[in-house]
């Protein structure tokens, strides 16, 4: 593994750039700037170059779909190129985020996603968009069906597995700390089913963080005062999961994956909760300025303040 970059220090400009959903995709950042100004030609070229790298395609379309006026610009592109699957899929993603912001209807977003899915059947991205939609508006049965549609097209789909883990973690919150909860079994199964270098190896850590979110929200201050939070991160299964995930990162470190900083944020958060700041510090070096709102917002925190405080504690710059 290559050596870490120099410590981050207190650079205010870097801190101001935290939580960009584009993460470390510099090409996407450049194209997004063009797209927000109504110039979609570079988006077309970027998506053509992305090809069937489904995790990267999904990441780029989701980020572009969140931009201001994405729906209007995607429609303009579609008017110019009515048969463009890329334009239609971008419009579908934009429609989903419009629905999530209550600026559009779930029904319209659902229809847009299904049109895109029909035009390019091999692409899991329209089904990922439907998964995001049904996460907010659909039933568990619909959510599971859409996840299956993603997975049949790309068995290791990173974003879809994260969404499924978050959904499963919300089941039976009243049971409290339960090392046998189904979310842990699902995450372990998905990790074991994947190749050795797959980022889904970190999925069991995501499961612990998502379950922590649910339990802390359900049980409030008693979750910490009664020691449940400590037990959650220090139990035998949690310790094994964190050790395995950290060892995987040391051996494989998938810097080429478009969402690798998502995993690193979850792993750094877990290492701090486990009480291992030195290991967290190594992860913070890799994260750089690419912080993610989850899990630093868990259970109900300002993610910016929580991330900066955690980073300072780990790096000794508090």
WOJO-V503502 format. One record per residue. N is the residue number from 1. RES is the residue in three letters. SS is DSSP state (H for helix, E for strand, - for the rest). PHI is phi as a letter, one per 20 degrees, with the letter a starting at -180 (NA if undefined). NEAR is the number of other ideal C-beta (glycine too) atoms within 8 Angstrom. Layout:
n & res & ss & phi & near
N & RES & SS & PHI & NEAR
N & RES & SS & PHI & NEAR
This chain:
n & res & ss & phi & near
1 & UNK & - & NA & 4
2 & UNK & - & f & 3
3 & UNK & - & f & 3
4 & UNK & - & f & 6
5 & UNK & - & f & 4
6 & UNK & - & f & 3
7 & UNK & - & g & 6
8 & UNK & - & f & 13
9 & UNK & - & m & 5
10 & UNK & - & d & 6
11 & UNK & - & g & 7
12 & UNK & H & f & 6
13 & UNK & H & f & 6
14 & UNK & H & f & 10
15 & UNK & H & f & 11
16 & UNK & H & f & 6
17 & UNK & - & e & 7
18 & UNK & - & f & 11
19 & UNK & - & m & 8
20 & UNK & - & f & 8
21 & UNK & - & f & 7
22 & UNK & - & f & 9
23 & UNK & - & l & 12
24 & UNK & - & e & 9
25 & UNK & - & e & 12
26 & UNK & H & f & 6
27 & UNK & H & f & 7
28 & UNK & H & f & 13
29 & UNK & H & g & 10
30 & UNK & H & f & 9
31 & UNK & H & f & 12
32 & UNK & H & f & 12
33 & UNK & H & g & 8
34 & UNK & H & f & 12
35 & UNK & H & f & 15
36 & UNK & H & f & 9
37 & UNK & - & e & 6
38 & UNK & - & n & 8
39 & UNK & - & e & 7
40 & UNK & - & e & 13
41 & UNK & H & f & 7
42 & UNK & H & f & 11
43 & UNK & H & f & 14
44 & UNK & H & g & 13
45 & UNK & H & f & 8
46 & UNK & H & f & 12
47 & UNK & H & f & 12
48 & UNK & H & f & 8
49 & UNK & H & f & 6
50 & UNK & H & f & 9
51 & UNK & - & l & 6
52 & UNK & - & d & 6
53 & UNK & - & f & 7
54 & UNK & H & f & 12
55 & UNK & H & f & 14
56 & UNK & H & f & 10
57 & UNK & H & f & 14
58 & UNK & H & f & 13
59 & UNK & H & g & 14
60 & UNK & H & f & 14
61 & UNK & H & f & 14
62 & UNK & H & f & 14
63 & UNK & H & f & 13
64 & UNK & H & f & 16
65 & UNK & H & f & 14
66 & UNK & - & e & 8
67 & UNK & - & f & 10
68 & UNK & - & g & 4
69 & UNK & - & m & 8
70 & UNK & H & g & 15
71 & UNK & H & f & 11
72 & UNK & H & f & 7
73 & UNK & H & f & 11
74 & UNK & H & f & 13
75 & UNK & H & f & 9
76 & UNK & H & f & 10
77 & UNK & H & f & 14
78 & UNK & H & f & 12
79 & UNK & H & f & 6
80 & UNK & H & f & 5
81 & UNK & - & c & 8
82 & UNK & - & f & 5
83 & UNK & - & e & 5
84 & UNK & - & f & 10
85 & UNK & H & f & 10
86 & UNK & H & f & 10
87 & UNK & H & f & 13
88 & UNK & H & f & 13
89 & UNK & H & f & 16
90 & UNK & H & f & 16
91 & UNK & H & f & 14
92 & UNK & H & f & 16
93 & UNK & H & f & 15
94 & UNK & H & f & 13
95 & UNK & H & f & 14
96 & UNK & H & f & 16
97 & UNK & H & f & 11
98 & UNK & H & f & 12
99 & UNK & H & f & 16
100 & UNK & H & f & 9
101 & UNK & - & e & 7
102 & UNK & - & m & 5
103 & UNK & - & d & 5
104 & UNK & - & b & 10
105 & UNK & - & d & 6
106 & UNK & H & g & 9
107 & UNK & H & f & 6
108 & UNK & H & f & 11
109 & UNK & H & f & 16
110 & UNK & H & g & 10
111 & UNK & H & f & 8
112 & UNK & H & f & 13
113 & UNK & H & f & 16
114 & UNK & H & f & 10
115 & UNK & H & f & 10
116 & UNK & H & f & 17
117 & UNK & H & f & 13
118 & UNK & H & f & 6
119 & UNK & H & f & 9
120 & UNK & - & c & 9
121 & UNK & - & f & 5
122 & UNK & - & f & 5
123 & UNK & - & e & 14
124 & UNK & - & f & 14
125 & UNK & H & f & 13
126 & UNK & H & g & 14
127 & UNK & H & f & 14
128 & UNK & H & f & 14
129 & UNK & H & f & 18
130 & UNK & H & f & 15
131 & UNK & H & f & 14
132 & UNK & H & f & 12
133 & UNK & H & f & 16
134 & UNK & H & f & 12
135 & UNK & H & g & 11
136 & UNK & H & e & 9
137 & UNK & H & c & 7
138 & UNK & - & e & 9
139 & UNK & - & e & 6
140 & UNK & H & f & 6
141 & UNK & H & f & 6
142 & UNK & H & f & 9
143 & UNK & H & g & 14
144 & UNK & H & f & 8
145 & UNK & H & f & 8
146 & UNK & H & f & 13
147 & UNK & H & f & 12
148 & UNK & H & f & 8
149 & UNK & H & f & 12
150 & UNK & H & f & 14
151 & UNK & H & f & 11
152 & UNK & H & f & 6
153 & UNK & H & e & 11
154 & UNK & - & b & 10
155 & UNK & - & f & 7
156 & UNK & - & d & 11
157 & UNK & - & g & 15
158 & UNK & H & f & 12
159 & UNK & H & f & 12
160 & UNK & H & f & 15
161 & UNK & H & f & 12
162 & UNK & H & f & 11
163 & UNK & H & f & 12
164 & UNK & H & f & 11
165 & UNK & H & f & 15
166 & UNK & H & f & 11
167 & UNK & H & f & 10
168 & UNK & H & f & 12
169 & UNK & H & f & 13
170 & UNK & - & e & 8
171 & UNK & - & f & 8
172 & UNK & - & l & 6
173 & UNK & H & f & 9
174 & UNK & H & f & 5
175 & UNK & H & f & 6
176 & UNK & - & m & 7
177 & UNK & - & f & 8
178 & UNK & - & b & 7
179 & UNK & - & f & 9
180 & UNK & - & d & 5
181 & UNK & - & g & 12
182 & UNK & H & f & 7
183 & UNK & H & f & 13
184 & UNK & H & f & 14
185 & UNK & H & f & 9
186 & UNK & H & f & 12
187 & UNK & H & f & 13
188 & UNK & H & f & 9
189 & UNK & H & f & 8
190 & UNK & H & f & 11
191 & UNK & H & f & 13
192 & UNK & H & f & 6
193 & UNK & H & f & 6
194 & UNK & - & e & 10
195 & UNK & - & g & 5
196 & UNK & - & f & 5
197 & UNK & - & e & 5
198 & UNK & - & f & 9
199 & UNK & H & f & 11
200 & UNK & H & f & 11
201 & UNK & H & f & 12
202 & UNK & H & e & 14
203 & UNK & H & g & 13
204 & UNK & H & g & 13
205 & UNK & H & f & 14
206 & UNK & H & g & 14
207 & UNK & H & f & 16
208 & UNK & H & f & 15
209 & UNK & H & f & 14
210 & UNK & H & f & 15
211 & UNK & H & f & 13
212 & UNK & H & g & 15
213 & UNK & H & g & 13
214 & UNK & H & f & 11
215 & UNK & H & f & 14
216 & UNK & H & f & 14
217 & UNK & H & f & 10
218 & UNK & H & f & 9
219 & UNK & H & d & 9
220 & UNK & - & l & 7
221 & UNK & - & f & 5
222 & UNK & H & f & 8
223 & UNK & H & f & 13
224 & UNK & H & e & 9
225 & UNK & H & f & 6
226 & UNK & - & e & 6
227 & UNK & - & n & 7
228 & UNK & H & f & 13
229 & UNK & H & f & 11
230 & UNK & H & f & 7
231 & UNK & H & f & 9
232 & UNK & H & g & 14
233 & UNK & H & e & 14
234 & UNK & H & d & 9
235 & UNK & - & f & 10
236 & UNK & H & g & 6
237 & UNK & H & f & 8
238 & UNK & H & f & 13
239 & UNK & H & f & 10
240 & UNK & H & f & 8
241 & UNK & H & f & 12
242 & UNK & H & f & 16
243 & UNK & H & f & 8
244 & UNK & H & f & 10
245 & UNK & H & f & 14
246 & UNK & H & f & 11
247 & UNK & H & f & 8
248 & UNK & H & f & 10
249 & UNK & H & f & 13
250 & UNK & H & f & 7
251 & UNK & H & e & 6
252 & UNK & H & d & 8
253 & UNK & - & k & 8
254 & UNK & - & f & 8
255 & UNK & - & f & 5
256 & UNK & - & f & 4
257 & UNK & - & e & 9
258 & UNK & - & f & 10
259 & UNK & - & d & 12
260 & UNK & H & f & 12
261 & UNK & H & f & 12
262 & UNK & H & f & 11
263 & UNK & H & f & 13
264 & UNK & H & f & 12
265 & UNK & H & f & 16
266 & UNK & H & f & 14
267 & UNK & H & f & 15
268 & UNK & H & f & 14
269 & UNK & H & g & 13
270 & UNK & H & f & 14
271 & UNK & H & f & 14
272 & UNK & H & f & 13
273 & UNK & H & f & 10
274 & UNK & H & f & 11
275 & UNK & - & n & 7
276 & UNK & - & c & 9
277 & UNK & H & f & 10
278 & UNK & H & f & 7
279 & UNK & H & f & 9
280 & UNK & H & f & 13
281 & UNK & H & f & 11
282 & UNK & H & f & 9
283 & UNK & H & f & 13
284 & UNK & H & f & 13
285 & UNK & H & g & 11
286 & UNK & H & f & 9
287 & UNK & H & f & 12
288 & UNK & - & l & 10
289 & UNK & - & e & 9
290 & UNK & - & e & 11
291 & UNK & - & f & 12
292 & UNK & - & c & 12
293 & UNK & H & g & 7
294 & UNK & H & e & 11
295 & UNK & H & d & 12
296 & UNK & H & f & 15
297 & UNK & - & e & 10
298 & UNK & - & e & 12
299 & UNK & - & e & 8
300 & UNK & - & b & 6
301 & UNK & - & d & 9
302 & UNK & - & f & 6
303 & UNK & H & f & 13
304 & UNK & H & f & 11
305 & UNK & H & f & 8
306 & UNK & H & f & 11
307 & UNK & H & f & 12
308 & UNK & H & f & 9
309 & UNK & H & f & 9
310 & UNK & H & f & 14
311 & UNK & H & f & 11
312 & UNK & H & f & 10
313 & UNK & H & f & 10
314 & UNK & H & f & 13
315 & UNK & H & e & 10
316 & UNK & - & m & 7
317 & UNK & - & d & 9
318 & UNK & - & f & 5
